[in-house]
Structures are given as C-alpha cells and as structure tokens.
Amino acid sequence: MTLSQARTSAIIKKSVGWGIFIIGALSTTISMLNYLSSQREKIAGFNAVLSDFIRVLVDMLRFNTSFLDLFWHYSPVPNFADNLNLVFWIFFILIFFGMALNAAGSRQWRQYRYVKERLEDQKIVEQVLGEEADFSDNKIKSVKLTHHSPFRQYYLLYVQPIIVVVVGFFLLHWLTLV
C-alpha cells in the first residue's frame, strides 16, 4: 500500500477500533450489571450489605445514564448456568477485537510517520549537500508499506480474553454467582 493509503487505512482502523471497543465494552458492562442485579437472592445469601450496595449501584447507574437506554434495554443478560449466551459472548469478544484493530492502526500510523519523516530528512540532507534531489511526488507516492492486520495482535486478541474470562469466573465463583 502506498504512503497515502497507509495513512488513510491507519486512521480508519483506529476510528473503527475505538467505535467497536466502546460498543462492546458498554454492552458487556451493562450486561454484567444487569446480571448482578438479577442475582440479588444469591448475593443476599452471601452478604446482605453487598447485595444492597449492588442494587443501589445498578439503580443509580441506570437512572443517571438515560442516554444509554438502548444498552440498558437490549444488552443480553448472561445466564452462565443454563445456556451459551452467544450474543453476550460476541459483544465480549468485540471489546478485544476493537482493541486489536486500534493497535494495528496505531502500528501502521507509527510506520507511516517514521517513513514520511525519514523521506523528508533525506530530502533536506540532499538539498544541503547540493546534490540533485531526485524526490519527485511520483517517487514518494510509489513507496510501499506493509499491511498490519488486527489478527496479528496475539496478546490483545487471543490471550487477554482468556485471562479476563478466567479471572471473571473465579470472581463470580467467589461471590457464589456461578
């Protein structure tokens, strides 16, 4: 991909990555808050103060974030005991895909800036030395950069979700919710 295509691609990857991350994080967070509020009886058996705190916290958040009503009404409430909850897990994975897409865009942006600065520096040095600067716009446009895929962000896309699931499972198991 050319230098200008790399710049455009990096900006698009970063923007779309942030959008996907925000939607996935909001939906997953609200889903878990709805799950906690639906498990009041189990939490009350564990600790009545914690049950009341979670109820007040969820009600306060729901009341004060009316701009997130779409998420409060349509985010899937997970049920870890009975079924698979495919929609919940898709939104959960979207968090990590958004982070990986943003990281790929950031890496591509750094590569674009590095190459562009090096070309500009080389052009200045050749002008100072009095050499014929053979940097035409066509030559700069013909510079090819590599493509950065979000699927090569191994830690963000493959390792981190497993760590979060394991920590979440132990936390919910400790609270006797699973």
N, C-alpha and C positions, 0 to 999 in steps of 0.2 A: 504494500500500500504506500502511496506517496505521502509526502510530508503533510500536505493539507488534509488528506483523507485521514491520516493518523490523528491529527488534531481534532477533527470533527468526530471521529469514532471515539476518541477518549472522552470528549465532553458528553456525548450521548450515553456512553457506558456509565459514566459517573452519575449522570442525572437519573437515568433509568434505575440504576442500582440503588440510589437513595430512595427513590419512589417505592420500589419493591420492598426494600428493607423497612420503611416506615409503615407501609400497609401490613406487612407480615407481623411486625412487632406489635402494632396496635391490636390487631385481631387476636394474636396469641395471648397478649397480656389481658385483654378484656375477657377472652375465653377462660383463662385461668381464674380471674377474679369471679366470673360467673360460676365456675366450678366450685370455688371455695365458698361462695355464698349459698350454693345448693347443698353443701355438705355440713350444714350447721349442726345437725344432730350428732354426727360423728365427732366433730370438733368439740362440741359441748361435753361429750363423754371424756374427752382428753383434758380439756381445760376450759372452764366456763368464761374466764376472763379473755382468753384468746378468741373464743367464739364471738363474744360481744365486740371485741376490737375489730375483728374481720368484718362483721356485719356492718358496723358503723363506718369503717373504711370504705367498703364497697358501695354502701348507700351514699356516702359523701361524694365519692368519685363519680358515681352515676348522676347525681344531682348537679354537680358543678361542671360536668363535661357534656352539656347538652349538644354541643357541636359534634360529638362523637356518637349521636343516637343511632346512626347507621350501623356502627360496630356493636353498640350495646344490644341492638335488636337482632342482628343477623350473624354475629360471630358464633361459630359452633361451640357448644358446651361439651367438653370431653367427658366421656364416661369410661374410665380406664378399666372398670370391672367387666363390662359386658361386651362391648363391640370395638371395632377397629378405629372409628372416627377418622376416616380418610380425609375429610375436608380440614379438620383441625391439624392433622399432620402435614398437609400441603401448605397451609399458612405458616406452620412452624418451619418447614424447610425453606420457604420463601425468605425468611429472615437471613439465613445463611447464604442463599443464592444471591440476594441483594448485596450482602457484604462482599461476596466473591466478585460480583460484577463491578462493584465500586473499586475494589482492589485492582482488578485487571485494568480498569480505566485509569486509575492513578499511575500504575506502572507504565502504561502506554503514554500518558501525559509526560511523565518524567523522561521517557526515552525521546519523545518529540522535542521537549525543551532542550535536552542535552545535545541532540544532533543539530538543532537550529542554532544554538549558541556557539557550537564548535564551527559551524559553517560561517557564521558571522565573524568569529575571531580569526579564522583563516583568511577570510576576505580582507580584513583590516591589516593583518600582517603582510599579505602580499602587496597591498597598496603602499604600506610604509617602506617596504624593501624596493619599491619601484618596479616590481615585476608586473607583467601583464596579468591582470586579474581575469581569469577565464571562468568567472562565475556569472553565468547568464541565468535569467529566470528559468529557462528551459532545463538547465543543468540542475538547478536547485529543486525544481519540480520533479525531476527524474530520480531523486533519491528515494530508495525503497526502504521501508521499515517493516519489522516483523509484526505479526498479529498476536495479540495477547488474549487468550481465551479465559473466561471465568472458570472453566472446568479444570484449569491447571493450578488453581488456588487450593492446594490439597488440604492444608490445615483448616482454612475457613469453611470449605465445602464438605469435607469428609470426616475430619477428626473432631472439630469443635461441636457439631451436632450430637455426636455420640457422647462426648463429655457432658454436655448440658442435659441430655436425657438421663444419664446415669446419676448425676447429682440431683436432678429433679425427682427421679424415682426414689432415691434414698431420703430426700427431704419429705416427700409425700408419704413415704412409708413410715418415717419417724413421727409424722403427725397423724398416723393411722388413717389416712385417706385413701390408701390403695390396698 
